[in-house]
């Protein structure tokens, strides 16, 4: 067992919260990239793209 699996002294959850925020941000980046890919694919196929996909694709990575 590593020390990373042990809870921090005095009940602090900072690293766990930070890791969760990083996972959330990584997930958001994947969603943005997927929206950009769909935008490109729809344009090449001549299909309309839903507005929510356009808004997501416009977000910065």
CHARMM-style PDB file with segment names, atoms N, HN, CA, C and O in Angstrom:
ATOM      1  N   UNK     1       0.844  -1.177   0.000  1.00  0.00      PROA
ATOM      2  CA  UNK     1       0.000   0.000   0.000  1.00  0.00      PROA
ATOM      3  C   UNK     1       0.887   1.236   0.000  1.00  0.00      PROA
ATOM      4  O   UNK     1       1.899   1.283   0.699  1.00  0.00      PROA
ATOM      5  N   UNK     2       0.505   2.227  -0.781  1.00  0.00      PROA
ATOM      6  HN  UNK     2      -0.317   2.188  -1.349  1.00  0.00      PROA
ATOM      7  CA  UNK     2       1.278   3.463  -0.840  1.00  0.00      PROA
ATOM      8  C   UNK     2       0.678   4.503   0.079  1.00  0.00      PROA
ATOM      9  O   UNK     2      -0.470   4.387   0.509  1.00  0.00      PROA
ATOM     10  N   UNK     3       1.458   5.511   0.371  1.00  0.00      PROA
ATOM     11  HN  UNK     3       2.390   5.606   0.021  1.00  0.00      PROA
ATOM     12  CA  UNK     3       0.954   6.571   1.246  1.00  0.00      PROA
ATOM     13  C   UNK     3      -0.095   7.424   0.549  1.00  0.00      PROA
ATOM     14  O   UNK     3      -0.870   8.111   1.215  1.00  0.00      PROA
ATOM     15  N   UNK     4      -0.133   7.394  -0.782  1.00  0.00      PROA
ATOM     16  HN  UNK     4       0.497   6.836  -1.323  1.00  0.00      PROA
ATOM     17  CA  UNK     4      -1.127   8.180  -1.516  1.00  0.00      PROA
ATOM     18  C   UNK     4      -2.544   7.689  -1.239  1.00  0.00      PROA
ATOM     19  O   UNK     4      -3.505   8.445  -1.389  1.00  0.00      PROA
ATOM     20  N   UNK     5      -2.677   6.428  -0.837  1.00  0.00      PROA
ATOM     21  HN  UNK     5      -1.897   5.815  -0.715  1.00  0.00      PROA
ATOM     22  CA  UNK     5      -3.997   5.873  -0.572  1.00  0.00      PROA
ATOM     23  C   UNK     5      -4.483   6.192   0.833  1.00  0.00      PROA
ATOM     24  O   UNK     5      -5.649   5.956   1.148  1.00  0.00      PROA
ATOM     25  N   UNK     6      -3.607   6.726   1.689  1.00  0.00      PROA
ATOM     26  HN  UNK     6      -2.659   6.918   1.433  1.00  0.00      PROA
ATOM     27  CA  UNK     6      -3.968   7.025   3.067  1.00  0.00      PROA
ATOM     28  C   UNK     6      -4.578   8.414   3.177  1.00  0.00      PROA
ATOM     29  O   UNK     6      -4.195   9.318   2.434  1.00  0.00      PROA
ATOM     30  N   UNK     7      -5.531   8.596   4.103  1.00  0.00      PROA
ATOM     31  HN  UNK     7      -5.842   7.862   4.706  1.00  0.00      PROA
ATOM     32  CA  UNK     7      -6.121   9.921   4.279  1.00  0.00      PROA
ATOM     33  C   UNK     7      -5.082  10.890   4.843  1.00  0.00      PROA
ATOM     34  O   UNK     7      -4.146  10.476   5.528  1.00  0.00      PROA
ATOM     35  N   UNK     8      -5.249  12.164   4.556  1.00  0.00      PROA
ATOM     36  HN  UNK     8      -6.008  12.500   4.000  1.00  0.00      PROA
ATOM     37  CA  UNK     8      -4.329  13.179   5.051  1.00  0.00      PROA
ATOM     38  C   UNK     8      -4.602  13.473   6.511  1.00  0.00      PROA
ATOM     39  O   UNK     8      -5.704  13.237   7.006  1.00  0.00      PROA
ATOM     40  N   UNK     9      -3.605  13.984   7.193  1.00  0.00      PROA
ATOM     41  HN  UNK     9      -2.709  14.175   6.790  1.00  0.00      PROA
ATOM     42  CA  UNK     9      -3.747  14.352   8.597  1.00  0.00      PROA
ATOM     43  C   UNK     9      -4.762  15.483   8.735  1.00  0.00      PROA
ATOM     44  O   UNK     9      -4.909  16.299   7.825  1.00  0.00      PROA
ATOM     45  N   UNK    10      -5.446  15.533   9.842  1.00  0.00      PROA
ATOM     46  HN  UNK    10      -5.326  14.871  10.581  1.00  0.00      PROA
ATOM     47  CA  UNK    10      -6.430  16.569  10.183  1.00  0.00      PROA
ATOM     48  C   UNK    10      -7.615  16.630   9.231  1.00  0.00      PROA
ATOM     49  O   UNK    10      -8.284  17.661   9.159  1.00  0.00      PROA
ATOM     50  N   UNK    11      -7.892  15.563   8.504  1.00  0.00      PROA
ATOM     51  HN  UNK    11      -7.348  14.725   8.562  1.00  0.00      PROA
ATOM     52  CA  UNK    11      -9.098  15.472   7.695  1.00  0.00      PROA
ATOM     53  C   UNK    11      -9.111  16.310   6.436  1.00  0.00      PROA
ATOM     54  O   UNK    11     -10.177  16.493   5.848  1.00  0.00      PROA
ATOM     55  N   UNK    12      -7.999  16.817   6.001  1.00  0.00      PROA
ATOM     56  HN  UNK    12      -7.133  16.668   6.478  1.00  0.00      PROA
ATOM     57  CA  UNK    12      -7.955  17.628   4.779  1.00  0.00      PROA
ATOM     58  C   UNK    12      -8.204  16.744   3.567  1.00  0.00      PROA
ATOM     59  O   UNK    12      -7.713  15.617   3.498  1.00  0.00      PROA
ATOM     60  N   UNK    13      -8.965  17.258   2.617  1.00  0.00      PROA
ATOM     61  HN  UNK    13      -9.364  18.173   2.673  1.00  0.00      PROA
ATOM     62  CA  UNK    13      -9.258  16.497   1.397  1.00  0.00      PROA
ATOM     63  C   UNK    13      -8.706  17.199   0.165  1.00  0.00      PROA
ATOM     64  O   UNK    13      -9.157  16.931  -0.948  1.00  0.00      PROA
ATOM     65  N   UNK    14      -7.752  18.080   0.340  1.00  0.00      PROA
ATOM     66  HN  UNK    14      -7.386  18.298   1.245  1.00  0.00      PROA
ATOM     67  CA  UNK    14      -7.258  18.891  -0.772  1.00  0.00      PROA
ATOM     68  C   UNK    14      -6.788  18.069  -1.969  1.00  0.00      PROA
ATOM     69  O   UNK    14      -7.252  18.338  -3.077  1.00  0.00      PROA
ATOM     70  N   UNK    15      -5.904  17.089  -1.822  1.00  0.00      PROA
ATOM     71  HN  UNK    15      -5.527  16.871  -0.922  1.00  0.00      PROA
ATOM     72  CA  UNK    15      -5.467  16.339  -3.006  1.00  0.00      PROA
ATOM     73  C   UNK    15      -6.611  15.581  -3.682  1.00  0.00      PROA
ATOM     74  O   UNK    15      -6.656  15.510  -4.910  1.00  0.00      PROA
ATOM     75  N   UNK    16      -7.526  15.019  -2.909  1.00  0.00      PROA
ATOM     76  HN  UNK    16      -7.489  15.076  -1.911  1.00  0.00      PROA
ATOM     77  CA  UNK    16      -8.653  14.300  -3.512  1.00  0.00      PROA
ATOM     78  C   UNK    16      -9.535  15.264  -4.301  1.00  0.00      PROA
ATOM     79  O   UNK    16      -9.977  14.949  -5.406  1.00  0.00      PROA
ATOM     80  N   UNK    17      -9.785  16.425  -3.735  1.00  0.00      PROA
ATOM     81  HN  UNK    17      -9.426  16.681  -2.838  1.00  0.00      PROA
ATOM     82  CA  UNK    17     -10.594  17.434  -4.435  1.00  0.00      PROA
ATOM     83  C   UNK    17      -9.883  17.925  -5.688  1.00  0.00      PROA
ATOM     84  O   UNK    17     -10.507  18.132  -6.729  1.00  0.00      PROA
ATOM     85  N   UNK    18      -8.587  18.107  -5.579  1.00  0.00      PROA
ATOM     86  HN  UNK    18      -8.080  17.939  -4.734  1.00  0.00      PROA
ATOM     87  CA  UNK    18      -7.814  18.569  -6.728  1.00  0.00      PROA
ATOM     88  C   UNK    18      -7.823  17.514  -7.829  1.00  0.00      PROA
ATOM     89  O   UNK    18      -7.972  17.847  -9.005  1.00  0.00      PROA
ATOM     90  N   UNK    19      -7.667  16.256  -7.461  1.00  0.00      PROA
ATOM     91  HN  UNK    19      -7.546  15.985  -6.506  1.00  0.00      PROA
ATOM     92  CA  UNK    19      -7.686  15.178  -8.456  1.00  0.00      PROA
ATOM     93  C   UNK    19      -9.052  15.108  -9.133  1.00  0.00      PROA
ATOM     94  O   UNK    19      -9.142  14.873 -10.338  1.00  0.00      PROA
ATOM     95  N   UNK    20     -10.101  15.310  -8.364  1.00  0.00      PROA
ATOM     96  HN  UNK    20     -10.028  15.501  -7.385  1.00  0.00      PROA
ATOM     97  CA  UNK    20     -11.453  15.285  -8.939  1.00  0.00      PROA
ATOM     98  C   UNK    20     -11.656  16.445  -9.902  1.00  0.00      PROA
ATOM     99  O   UNK    20     -12.262  16.274 -10.960  1.00  0.00      PROA
ATOM    100  N   UNK    21     -11.152  17.631  -9.544  1.00  0.00      PROA
ATOM    101  HN  UNK    21     -10.660  17.770  -8.685  1.00  0.00      PROA
ATOM    102  CA  UNK    21     -11.254  18.789 -10.438  1.00  0.00      PROA
ATOM    103  C   UNK    21     -10.480  18.543 -11.736  1.00  0.00      PROA
ATOM    104  O   UNK    21     -10.934  18.922 -12.816  1.00  0.00      PROA
ATOM    105  N   UNK    22      -9.316  17.908 -11.626  1.00  0.00      PROA
ATOM    106  HN  UNK    22      -8.948  17.599 -10.749  1.00  0.00      PROA
ATOM    107  CA  UNK    22      -8.526  17.600 -12.819  1.00  0.00      PROA
ATOM    108  C   UNK    22      -9.259  16.607 -13.722  1.00  0.00      PROA
ATOM    109  O   UNK    22      -9.258  16.757 -14.944  1.00  0.00      PROA
ATOM    110  N   UNK    23      -9.883  15.595 -13.118  1.00  0.00      PROA
ATOM    111  HN  UNK    23      -9.883  15.473 -12.126  1.00  0.00      PROA
ATOM    112  CA  UNK    23     -10.654  14.625 -13.907  1.00  0.00      PROA
ATOM    113  C   UNK    23     -11.829  15.300 -14.594  1.00  0.00      PROA
ATOM    114  O   UNK    23     -12.128  15.014 -15.753  1.00  0.00      PROA
ATOM    115  N   UNK    24     -12.499  16.202 -13.873  1.00  0.00      PROA
ATOM    116  HN  UNK    24     -12.256  16.434 -12.931  1.00  0.00      PROA
ATOM    117  CA  UNK    24     -13.631  16.936 -14.458  1.00  0.00      PROA
ATOM    118  C   UNK    24     -13.167  17.797 -15.630  1.00  0.00      PROA
ATOM    119  O   UNK    24     -13.838  17.867 -16.659  1.00  0.00      PROA
ATOM    120  N   UNK    25     -12.017  18.449 -15.470  1.00  0.00      PROA
ATOM    121  HN  UNK    25     -11.472  18.392 -14.634  1.00  0.00      PROA
ATOM    122  CA  UNK    25     -11.491  19.298 -16.540  1.00  0.00      PROA
ATOM    123  C   UNK    25     -11.062  18.463 -17.740  1.00  0.00      PROA
ATOM    124  O   UNK    25     -11.268  18.862 -18.887  1.00  0.00      PROA
ATOM    125  N   UNK    26     -10.463  17.298 -17.472  1.00  0.00      PROA
ATOM    126  HN  UNK    26     -10.296  16.974 -16.541  1.00  0.00      PROA
ATOM    127  CA  UNK    26     -10.086  16.405 -18.568  1.00  0.00      PROA
ATOM    128  C   UNK    26     -11.323  15.932 -19.329  1.00  0.00      PROA
ATOM    129  O   UNK    26     -11.322  15.869 -20.558  1.00  0.00      PROA
ATOM    130  N   UNK    27     -12.365  15.603 -18.590  1.00  0.00      PROA
ATOM    131  HN  UNK    27     -12.366  15.654 -17.591  1.00  0.00      PROA
ATOM    132  CA  UNK    27     -13.615  15.147 -19.207  1.00  0.00      PROA
ATOM    133  C   UNK    27     -14.220  16.264 -20.055  1.00  0.00      PROA
ATOM    134  O   UNK    27     -14.733  16.019 -21.147  1.00  0.00      PROA
ATOM    135  N   UNK    28     -14.154  17.495 -19.541  1.00  0.00      PROA
ATOM    136  HN  UNK    28     -13.737  17.694 -18.654  1.00  0.00      PROA
ATOM    137  CA  UNK    28     -14.685  18.636 -20.290  1.00  0.00      PROA
ATOM    138  C   UNK    28     -13.894  18.854 -21.585  1.00  0.00      PROA
ATOM    139  O   UNK    28     -14.477  19.155 -22.627  1.00  0.00      PROA
ATOM    140  N   UNK    29     -12.580  18.702 -21.520  1.00  0.00      PROA
ATOM    141  HN  UNK    29     -12.106  18.457 -20.674  1.00  0.00      PROA
ATOM    142  CA  UNK    29     -11.760  18.859 -22.728  1.00  0.00      PROA
ATOM    143  C   UNK    29     -12.121  17.825 -23.785  1.00  0.00      PROA
ATOM    144  O   UNK    29     -12.171  18.141 -24.974  1.00  0.00      PROA
ATOM    145  N   UNK    30     -12.372  16.599 -23.360  1.00  0.00      PROA
ATOM    146  HN  UNK    30     -12.331  16.343 -22.395  1.00  0.00      PROA
ATOM    147  CA  UNK    30     -12.768  15.539 -24.300  1.00  0.00      PROA
ATOM    148  C   UNK    30     -14.103  15.898 -24.945  1.00  0.00      PROA
ATOM    149  O   UNK    30     -14.276  15.720 -26.151  1.00  0.00      PROA
ATOM    150  N   UNK    31     -15.040  16.400 -24.155  1.00  0.00      PROA
ATOM    151  HN  UNK    31     -14.899  16.544 -23.176  1.00  0.00      PROA
ATOM    152  CA  UNK    31     -16.342  16.777 -24.694  1.00  0.00      PROA
ATOM    153  C   UNK    31     -16.215  17.928 -25.697  1.00  0.00      PROA
ATOM    154  O   UNK    31     -16.893  17.936 -26.724  1.00  0.00      PROA
ATOM    155  N   UNK    32     -15.349  18.897 -25.397  1.00  0.00      PROA
ATOM    156  HN  UNK    32     -14.799  18.890 -24.562  1.00  0.00      PROA
ATOM    157  CA  UNK    32     -15.150  20.020 -26.315  1.00  0.00      PROA
ATOM    158  C   UNK    32     -14.555  19.526 -27.624  1.00  0.00      PROA
ATOM    159  O   UNK    32     -14.990  19.936 -28.700  1.00  0.00      PROA
ATOM    160  N   UNK    33     -13.564  18.649 -27.535  1.00  0.00      PROA
ATOM    161  HN  UNK    33     -13.212  18.316 -26.661  1.00  0.00      PROA
ATOM    162  CA  UNK    33     -12.949  18.118 -28.756  1.00  0.00      PROA
ATOM    163  C   UNK    33     -13.945  17.297 -29.573  1.00  0.00      PROA
ATOM    164  O   UNK    33     -13.937  17.348 -30.803  1.00  0.00      PROA
ATOM    165  N   UNK    34     -14.795  16.545 -28.893  1.00  0.00      PROA
ATOM    166  HN  UNK    34     -14.802  16.503 -27.893  1.00  0.00      PROA
ATOM    167  CA  UNK    34     -15.815  15.760 -29.595  1.00  0.00      PROA
ATOM    168  C   UNK    34     -16.808  16.688 -30.297  1.00  0.00      PROA
ATOM    169  O   UNK    34     -17.235  16.410 -31.417  1.00  0.00      PROA
ATOM    170  N   UNK    35     -17.169  17.782 -29.644  1.00  0.00      PROA
ATOM    171  HN  UNK    35     -16.822  18.008 -28.734  1.00  0.00      PROA
ATOM    172  CA  UNK    35     -18.089  18.743 -30.259  1.00  0.00      PROA
ATOM    173  C   UNK    35     -17.451  19.386 -31.489  1.00  0.00      PROA
ATOM    174  O   UNK    35     -18.125  19.600 -32.497  1.00  0.00      PROA
ATOM    175  N   UNK    36     -16.158  19.694 -31.412  1.00  0.00      PROA
ATOM    176  HN  UNK    36     -15.610  19.521 -30.593  1.00  0.00      PROA
ATOM    177  CA  UNK    36     -15.470  20.276 -32.563  1.00  0.00      PROA
ATOM    178  C   UNK    36     -15.411  19.285 -33.716  1.00  0.00      PROA
ATOM    179  O   UNK    36     -15.569  19.668 -34.875  1.00  0.00      PROA
ATOM    180  N   UNK    37     -15.186  18.027 -33.405  1.00  0.00      PROA
ATOM    181  HN  UNK    37     -15.058  17.716 -32.463  1.00  0.00      PROA
ATOM    182  CA  UNK    37     -15.163  17.002 -34.439  1.00  0.00      PROA
ATOM    183  C   UNK    37     -16.537  16.859 -35.089  1.00  0.00      PROA
ATOM    184  O   UNK    37     -16.640  16.734 -36.309  1.00  0.00      PROA
ATOM    185  N   UNK    38     -17.592  16.878 -34.274  1.00  0.00      PROA
ATOM    186  HN  UNK    38     -17.508  16.980 -33.283  1.00  0.00      PROA
ATOM    187  CA  UNK    38     -18.940  16.779 -34.829  1.00  0.00      PROA
ATOM    188  C   UNK    38     -19.261  17.978 -35.714  1.00  0.00      PROA
ATOM    189  O   UNK    38     -19.903  17.835 -36.754  1.00  0.00      PROA
ATOM    190  N   UNK    39     -18.815  19.156 -35.300  1.00  0.00      PROA
ATOM    191  HN  UNK    39     -18.294  19.272 -34.454  1.00  0.00      PROA
ATOM    192  CA  UNK    39     -19.040  20.359 -36.101  1.00  0.00      PROA
ATOM    193  C   UNK    39     -18.388  20.207 -37.475  1.00  0.00      PROA
ATOM    194  O   UNK    39     -19.004  20.514 -38.495  1.00  0.00      PROA
ATOM    195  N   UNK    40     -17.158  19.738 -37.498  1.00  0.00      PROA
ATOM    196  HN  UNK    40     -16.658  19.489 -36.669  1.00  0.00      PROA
ATOM    197  CA  UNK    40     -16.442  19.537 -38.759  1.00  0.00      PROA
ATOM    198  C   UNK    40     -17.114  18.466 -39.611  1.00  0.00      PROA
ATOM    199  O   UNK    40     -17.287  18.637 -40.818  1.00  0.00      PROA
ATOM    200  N   UNK    41     -17.487  17.367 -38.976  1.00  0.00      PROA
ATOM    201  HN  UNK    41     -17.346  17.228 -37.996  1.00  0.00      PROA
ATOM    202  CA  UNK    41     -18.124  16.267 -39.701  1.00  0.00      PROA
ATOM    203  C   UNK    41     -19.464  16.700 -40.289  1.00  0.00      PROA
ATOM    204  O   UNK    41     -19.759  16.421 -41.451  1.00  0.00      PROA
ATOM    205  N   UNK    42     -20.272  17.382 -39.481  1.00  0.00      PROA
ATOM    206  HN  UNK    42     -20.033  17.609 -38.537  1.00  0.00      PROA
ATOM    207  CA  UNK    42     -21.570  17.864 -39.976  1.00  0.00      PROA
ATOM    208  C   UNK    42     -21.398  18.815 -41.151  1.00  0.00      PROA
ATOM    209  O   UNK    42     -22.150  18.755 -42.124  1.00  0.00      PROA
ATOM    210  N   UNK    43     -20.399  19.695 -41.053  1.00  0.00      PROA
ATOM    211  HN  UNK    43     -19.789  19.743 -40.263  1.00  0.00      PROA
ATOM    212  CA  UNK    43     -20.158  20.652 -42.143  1.00  0.00      PROA
ATOM    213  C   UNK    43     -19.790  19.907 -43.430  1.00  0.00      PROA
ATOM    214  O   UNK    43     -20.293  20.237 -44.504  1.00  0.00      PROA
ATOM    215  N   UNK    44     -18.917  18.909 -43.320  1.00  0.00      PROA
ATOM    216  HN  UNK    44     -18.509  18.642 -42.447  1.00  0.00      PROA
ATOM    217  CA  UNK    44     -18.492  18.165 -44.511  1.00  0.00      PROA
ATOM    218  C   UNK    44     -19.626  17.329 -45.103  1.00  0.00      PROA
ATOM    219  O   UNK    44     -19.681  17.111 -46.314  1.00  0.00      PROA
ATOM    220  N   UNK    45     -20.531  16.865 -44.237  1.00  0.00      PROA
ATOM    221  HN  UNK    45     -20.487  17.042 -43.254  1.00  0.00      PROA
ATOM    222  CA  UNK    45     -21.657  16.062 -44.716  1.00  0.00      PROA
ATOM    223  C   UNK    45     -22.854  16.917 -45.111  1.00  0.00      PROA
ATOM    224  O   UNK    45     -23.837  16.411 -45.652  1.00  0.00      PROA
ATOM    225  N   UNK    46     -22.765  18.207 -44.838  1.00  0.00      PROA
ATOM    226  HN  UNK    46     -21.966  18.618 -44.398  1.00  0.00      PROA
ATOM    227  CA  UNK    46     -23.869  19.100 -45.181  1.00  0.00      PROA
ATOM    228  C   UNK    46     -25.050  18.976 -44.239  1.00  0.00      PROA
ATOM    229  O   UNK    46     -26.176  19.291 -44.624  1.00  0.00      PROA
ATOM    230  N   UNK    47     -24.824  18.527 -43.023  1.00  0.00      PROA
ATOM    231  HN  UNK    47     -23.909  18.271 -42.711  1.00  0.00      PROA
ATOM    232  CA  UNK    47     -25.895  18.373 -42.040  1.00  0.00      PROA
ATOM    233  C   UNK    47     -25.913  19.566 -41.086  1.00  0.00      PROA
ATOM    234  O   UNK    47     -24.880  20.191 -40.845  1.00  0.00      PROA
ATOM    235  N   UNK    48     -27.087  19.875 -40.549  1.00  0.00      PROA
ATOM    236  HN  UNK    48     -27.926  19.367 -40.744  1.00  0.00      PROA
ATOM    237  CA  UNK    48     -27.147  20.948 -39.551  1.00  0.00      PROA
ATOM    238  C   UNK    48     -26.588  20.453 -38.208  1.00  0.00      PROA
ATOM    239  O   UNK    48     -26.754  19.287 -37.850  1.00  0.00      PROA
ATOM    240  N   UNK    49     -25.934  21.344 -37.482  1.00  0.00      PROA
ATOM    241  HN  UNK    49     -25.800  22.292 -37.773  1.00  0.00      PROA
ATOM    242  CA  UNK    49     -25.380  21.009 -36.167  1.00  0.00      PROA
ATOM    243  C   UNK    49     -26.244  21.673 -35.103  1.00  0.00      PROA
ATOM    244  O   UNK    49     -26.547  22.860 -35.221  1.00  0.00      PROA
ATOM    245  N   UNK    50     -26.649  20.942 -34.066  1.00  0.00      PROA
ATOM    246  HN  UNK    50     -26.403  19.977 -33.970  1.00  0.00      PROA
ATOM    247  CA  UNK    50     -27.449  21.543 -32.990  1.00  0.00      PROA
ATOM    248  C   UNK    50     -26.698  22.699 -32.325  1.00  0.00      PROA
ATOM    249  O   UNK    50     -25.468  22.708 -32.260  1.00  0.00      PROA
ATOM    250  N   UNK    51     -27.452  23.653 -31.844  1.00  0.00      PROA
ATOM    251  HN  UNK    51     -28.451  23.646 -31.897  1.00  0.00      PROA
ATOM    252  CA  UNK    51     -26.865  24.843 -31.226  1.00  0.00      PROA
ATOM    253  C   UNK    51     -26.033  24.495 -29.989  1.00  0.00      PROA
ATOM    254  O   UNK    51     -25.001  25.123 -29.750  1.00  0.00      PROA
ATOM    255  N   UNK    52     -26.468  23.497 -29.193  1.00  0.00      PROA
ATOM    256  HN  UNK    52     -27.306  22.987 -29.388  1.00  0.00      PROA
ATOM    257  CA  UNK    52     -25.715  23.158 -27.990  1.00  0.00      PROA
ATOM    258  C   UNK    52     -24.334  22.607 -28.337  1.00  0.00      PROA
ATOM    259  O   UNK    52     -23.385  22.780 -27.571  1.00  0.00      PROA
ATOM    260  N   UNK    53     -24.219  21.946 -29.489  1.00  0.00      PROA
ATOM    261  HN  UNK    53     -24.990  21.806 -30.110  1.00  0.00      PROA
ATOM    262  CA  UNK    53     -22.917  21.434 -29.913  1.00  0.00      PROA
ATOM    263  C   UNK    53     -22.033  22.605 -30.339  1.00  0.00      PROA
ATOM    264  O   UNK    53     -20.839  22.626 -30.039  1.00  0.00      PROA
ATOM    265  N   UNK    54     -22.613  23.566 -31.028  1.00  0.00      PROA
ATOM    266  HN  UNK    54     -23.582  23.549 -31.272  1.00  0.00      PROA
ATOM    267  CA  UNK    54     -21.859  24.754 -31.442  1.00  0.00      PROA
ATOM    268  C   UNK    54     -21.330  25.520 -30.237  1.00  0.00      PROA
ATOM    269  O   UNK    54     -20.174  25.943 -30.223  1.00  0.00      PROA
ATOM    270  N   UNK    55     -22.177  25.699 -29.223  1.00  0.00      PROA
ATOM    271  HN  UNK    55     -23.116  25.355 -29.234  1.00  0.00      PROA
ATOM    272  CA  UNK    55     -21.754  26.417 -28.017  1.00  0.00      PROA
ATOM    273  C   UNK    55     -20.631  25.677 -27.300  1.00  0.00      PROA
ATOM    274  O   UNK    55     -19.677  26.297 -26.829  1.00  0.00      PROA
ATOM    275  N   UNK    56     -20.741  24.354 -27.216  1.00  0.00      PROA
ATOM    276  HN  UNK    56     -21.516  23.850 -27.598  1.00  0.00      PROA
ATOM    277  CA  UNK    56     -19.709  23.565 -26.564  1.00  0.00      PROA
ATOM    278  C   UNK    56     -18.399  23.633 -27.347  1.00  0.00      PROA
ATOM    279  O   UNK    56     -17.324  23.729 -26.755  1.00  0.00      PROA
ATOM    280  N   UNK    57     -18.488  23.585 -28.668  1.00  0.00      PROA
ATOM    281  HN  UNK    57     -19.361  23.507 -29.149  1.00  0.00      PROA
ATOM    282  CA  UNK    57     -17.293  23.635 -29.512  1.00  0.00      PROA
ATOM    283  C   UNK    57     -16.594  24.994 -29.423  1.00  0.00      PROA
ATOM    284  O   UNK    57     -15.384  25.078 -29.635  1.00  0.00      PROA
ATOM    285  N   UNK    58     -17.334  26.044 -29.115  1.00  0.00      PROA
ATOM    286  HN  UNK    58     -18.316  25.975 -28.943  1.00  0.00      PROA
ATOM    287  CA  UNK    58     -16.756  27.391 -29.012  1.00  0.00      PROA
ATOM    288  C   UNK    58     -15.995  27.619 -27.707  1.00  0.00      PROA
ATOM    289  O   UNK    58     -15.257  28.597 -27.583  1.00  0.00      PROA
ATOM    290  N   UNK    59     -16.169  26.728 -26.736  1.00  0.00      PROA
ATOM    291  HN  UNK    59     -16.769  25.933 -26.836  1.00  0.00      PROA
ATOM    292  CA  UNK    59     -15.485  26.910 -25.451  1.00  0.00      PROA
ATOM    293  C   UNK    59     -13.981  26.679 -25.595  1.00  0.00      PROA
ATOM    294  O   UNK    59     -13.555  25.848 -26.396  1.00  0.00      PROA
ATOM    295  N   UNK    60     -13.188  27.401 -24.832  1.00  0.00      PROA
ATOM    296  HN  UNK    60     -13.534  28.077 -24.181  1.00  0.00      PROA
ATOM    297  CA  UNK    60     -11.731  27.199 -24.910  1.00  0.00      PROA
ATOM    298  C   UNK    60     -11.316  25.902 -24.231  1.00  0.00      PROA
ATOM    299  O   UNK    60     -11.952  25.446 -23.281  1.00  0.00      PROA
ATOM    300  N   UNK    61     -10.243  25.321 -24.736  1.00  0.00      PROA
ATOM    301  HN  UNK    61      -9.726  25.691 -25.508  1.00  0.00      PROA
ATOM    302  CA  UNK    61      -9.696  24.120 -24.095  1.00  0.00      PROA
ATOM    303  C   UNK    61      -8.935  24.579 -22.888  1.00  0.00      PROA
ATOM    304  OT1 UNK    61      -8.371  23.758 -22.165  1.00  0.00      PROA
TER     305      UNK     61
END
